[in-house]
Amino acid sequence: MSNCKTVVFAPHDDGAGAFAVLCRLACAMIRTADQRNYKLHLYFLNSSAAKGGQRRLDSLLKKTKKEHKAFFVPTDNLIWLPKDDNMGAVIGEQIPDILRKWVRPLWRCWPCEPNWIHPNLAIMRREDWIRPQLDNSTETSREKWKEKISTGWGNLRELTPEWWQRVSLGISMGVPQLHRVARTANFPSVEVGDWFFSVGLRGCMQESFVPPEIIATAEPDLRMIEEDEFKAREVWLTLHQAPREAYKAHVANSPVKFREMKSALWTGDDPPDPIMEWSIANELRNAIKEDIGNIRGSKEDVRIAYIVTGKTPVWSGIVEKLKSRGKQPGGKVAIIEMNRNIPVITLLEDHGRKLEIATSRIMNLAEEEMHLATCRASDLGIARSAGGVLGFAETRRPSVFVDEPGHWLGRIQREQCHQAGLCVVVPVNEFQNDPAYAIQIQAEKLGKNSDLDQTVEAAKNLHVGAERDLAKYLCETYIE
């Protein structure tokens, strides 16, 4: 057996959540390789996390003494969901055009370089790029992006057919093209997570009330996607995040083996036990409270609400409303957010105030660890996805799932998390109108045996660390 194994990860581009999930699995695989004395070369083909991708991968290697390597390779994985800037709703009627004009022409060219990244590495709206002519600024952006990936980052030009022959395992989360390449290059590949896009895109169109005859025009493209989905060896669905029944039916008549995670994902490392004694989180909580007291000029005890936003115009608007409030010296709720890329924790009032002491506490933590520590350090959480809700449930904190309309996967995640008792649900328009008041109403429920309090009781039954068992299985089955 060669002492060095190459693993390719391909997280989908519809947000950075898939990248976070596969980073947790990669961390667990590094731990497994350490125990068994071989090296891993990890390649992440993704663009949604472009701004902080390589830095985040570098953090995976900090706790190992082995000579593992991790490379971020900016790659356009093609599929994303168009959303309304005002309501956050999925615009289902745009999906057929996106499939026909963007996805299909590039599908067989994957892996392909992203040509829609701005020079400052902020991701632009892809729908702005679906046009016949590219202006000069577009060409400039593309050239600067190519220059960036050729100076220190992973480069697609290195992924030759000979290179693919050396790959030991491919792991996709919503990038079925990887399974096609794996079949061609004769290495095994598995699907992990919560997206079968051939099912989910159809579902989003139906939930957006797109006429059946319009959906029918997208069927050839959905079948093209499905064809590659069925080239995976097996699928591992994430707990409470993946639409279990829909996906089980989807793969029932295919060669893909259906499997499910029995616990939630942690960070790739061992979770603290018991969570109440997690010193990192307890110290962070004290630091947050001290910072808030210093900023507000008051030592009154407050409820800490951690809002886990998405990179969408809707959530940017909500955060800006919270920041635009003046200082809240007598406020009983302090609303915070964390930017994992910088990293920094911010109090959302008085134009946004950096929590200096708290930020210093998270500086040396891995990204998933800093997020979970902030969940535990808070009194309640506000999240727009199942991944956000599960972060609070894993750390035994109550959470609110903010509902976004028209999102097929989001609706099922909401239903599954709610049925499991892990969250309460509030419509997004309540947060848009007056986010501070909506959060205050939820905070006032705490300690009264409310529906929000009951989410903590349900969370006590949630097991964590699924990525460790999965990493061990994948290494034993496909790598060793």
Secondary structure as the mmCIF struct_conf table of DSSP 4:
data_model
#
loop_
_struct_conf.conf_type_id
_struct_conf.id
_struct_conf.beg_label_comp_id
_struct_conf.beg_label_asym_id
_struct_conf.beg_label_seq_id
_struct_conf.end_label_comp_id
_struct_conf.end_label_asym_id
_struct_conf.end_label_seq_id
BEND BEND1 ASN A 3 ASN A 3
STRN STRN1 CYS A 4 PRO A 11
BEND BEND2 ASP A 13 ALA A 16
HELX_RH_AL_P HELX_RH_AL_P1 GLY A 17 ARG A 36
TURN_TY1_P TURN_TY1_P1 ASN A 37 ASN A 37
STRN STRN2 LYS A 39 ASN A 46
BEND BEND3 SER A 47 SER A 47
TURN_TY1_P TURN_TY1_P2 SER A 48 ALA A 49
HELX_RH_3T_P HELX_RH_3T_P1 ALA A 50 GLY A 52
HELX_RH_AL_P HELX_RH_AL_P2 GLY A 53 LEU A 60
TURN_TY1_P TURN_TY1_P3 LEU A 61 LYS A 63
BEND BEND4 LYS A 66 LYS A 66
STRN STRN3 LYS A 69 PRO A 74
STRN STRN4 ASP A 76 ASP A 76
STRN STRN5 LYS A 83 LYS A 83
TURN_TY1_P TURN_TY1_P4 ASP A 85 MET A 87
STRN STRN6 VAL A 90 VAL A 90
HELX_RH_3T_P HELX_RH_3T_P2 GLY A 92 GLN A 94
HELX_RH_AL_P HELX_RH_AL_P3 ILE A 95 ILE A 98
HELX_RH_PI_P HELX_RH_PI_P1 LEU A 99 VAL A 103
HELX_RH_AL_P HELX_RH_AL_P4 ARG A 104 TRP A 107
TURN_TY1_P TURN_TY1_P5 ARG A 108 CYS A 109
BEND BEND5 PRO A 111 PRO A 111
STRN STRN7 CYS A 112 CYS A 112
BEND BEND6 ASN A 115 ASN A 115
STRN STRN8 ILE A 117 ILE A 117
TURN_TY1_P TURN_TY1_P6 PRO A 119 ASN A 120
BEND BEND7 LEU A 121 LEU A 121
HELX_LH_PP_P HELX_LH_PP_P1 ALA A 122 ALA A 122
STRN STRN9 ILE A 123 ILE A 123
HELX_LH_PP_P HELX_LH_PP_P2 MET A 124 ARG A 125
HELX_RH_3T_P HELX_RH_3T_P3 ARG A 126 TRP A 129
BEND BEND8 ARG A 131 PRO A 132
HELX_RH_AL_P HELX_RH_AL_P5 ASN A 136 ILE A 149
TURN_TY1_P TURN_TY1_P7 SER A 150 GLY A 152
BEND BEND9 TRP A 153 TRP A 153
HELX_RH_3T_P HELX_RH_3T_P4 LEU A 156 GLU A 158
HELX_RH_AL_P HELX_RH_AL_P6 PRO A 161 TRP A 164
TURN_TY1_P TURN_TY1_P8 GLN A 165 ARG A 166
STRN STRN10 VAL A 167 MET A 173
BEND BEND10 GLY A 174 GLY A 174
TURN_TY1_P TURN_TY1_P9 PRO A 176 PRO A 176
HELX_RH_AL_P HELX_RH_AL_P7 GLN A 177 ALA A 185
TURN_TY1_P TURN_TY1_P10 ASN A 186 ASN A 186
STRN STRN11 SER A 189 GLY A 193
BEND BEND11 ASP A 194 ASP A 194
HELX_RH_AL_P HELX_RH_AL_P8 PHE A 197 GLU A 207
TURN_TY1_P TURN_TY1_P11 SER A 208 PHE A 209
HELX_RH_AL_P HELX_RH_AL_P9 PRO A 212 THR A 217
TURN_TY1_P TURN_TY1_P12 ALA A 218 ALA A 218
HELX_RH_AL_P HELX_RH_AL_P10 GLU A 219 GLU A 229
TURN_TY1_P TURN_TY1_P13 PHE A 230 LYS A 231
BEND BEND12 ALA A 232 ARG A 233
STRN STRN12 GLU A 234 LEU A 237
HELX_LH_PP_P HELX_LH_PP_P3 THR A 238 THR A 238
TURN_TY1_P TURN_TY1_P14 LEU A 239 GLN A 241
BEND BEND13 ALA A 242 ALA A 242
HELX_RH_AL_P HELX_RH_AL_P11 ARG A 244 VAL A 251
TURN_TY1_P TURN_TY1_P15 ALA A 252 ASN A 253
BEND BEND14 SER A 254 PRO A 255
HELX_LH_PP_P HELX_LH_PP_P4 VAL A 256 VAL A 256
STRN STRN13 LYS A 257 GLU A 260
BEND BEND15 LYS A 262 SER A 263
STRN STRN14 ALA A 264 ALA A 264
BEND BEND16 GLY A 268 ASP A 269
HELX_LH_PP_P HELX_LH_PP_P5 ASP A 270 PRO A 272
BEND BEND17 ASP A 273 PRO A 274
HELX_RH_3T_P HELX_RH_3T_P5 ILE A 275 GLU A 277
HELX_RH_AL_P HELX_RH_AL_P12 SER A 279 ARG A 296
TURN_TY1_P TURN_TY1_P16 GLY A 297 GLY A 297
STRN STRN15 ARG A 303 VAL A 308
BEND BEND18 LYS A 311 THR A 312
HELX_RH_AL_P HELX_RH_AL_P13 PRO A 313 LYS A 323
TURN_TY1_P TURN_TY1_P17 SER A 324 SER A 324
BEND BEND19 ARG A 325 ARG A 325
TURN_TY1_P TURN_TY1_P18 PRO A 329 GLY A 330
BEND BEND20 LYS A 332 LYS A 332
STRN STRN16 VAL A 333 ASN A 339
TURN_TY1_P TURN_TY1_P19 ARG A 340 PRO A 343
STRN STRN17 VAL A 344 LEU A 347
BEND BEND21 LEU A 348 GLU A 349
TURN_TY1_P TURN_TY1_P20 ASP A 350 HIS A 351
STRN STRN18 ARG A 353 LYS A 354
HELX_RH_AL_P HELX_RH_AL_P14 GLU A 356 ILE A 362
TURN_TY1_P TURN_TY1_P21 MET A 363 ASN A 364
BEND BEND22 LEU A 365 LEU A 365
HELX_RH_AL_P HELX_RH_AL_P15 GLU A 367 ALA A 377
BEND BEND23 SER A 378 ASP A 379
STRN STRN19 LEU A 380 ALA A 383
BEND BEND24 ARG A 384 SER A 385
HELX_RH_AL_P HELX_RH_AL_P16 ALA A 386 GLU A 394
TURN_TY1_P TURN_TY1_P22 THR A 395 ARG A 396
STRN STRN20 SER A 399 ASP A 403
TURN_TY1_P TURN_TY1_P23 PRO A 405 GLY A 406
HELX_RH_AL_P HELX_RH_AL_P17 TRP A 408 GLN A 419
TURN_TY1_P TURN_TY1_P24 ALA A 420 GLY A 421
BEND BEND25 LEU A 422 LEU A 422
STRN STRN21 VAL A 424 PRO A 427
HELX_RH_AL_P HELX_RH_AL_P18 VAL A 428 ASN A 433
HELX_RH_AL_P HELX_RH_AL_P19 PRO A 435 ALA A 443
TURN_TY1_P TURN_TY1_P25 GLU A 444 ASN A 449
HELX_RH_AL_P HELX_RH_AL_P20 ASP A 451 ALA A 459
TURN_TY1_P TURN_TY1_P26 LYS A 460 ASN A 461
STRN STRN22 VAL A 464 VAL A 464
HELX_RH_AL_P HELX_RH_AL_P21 ALA A 466 LEU A 474
HELX_RH_PI_P HELX_RH_PI_P2 CYS A 475 ILE A 479
#
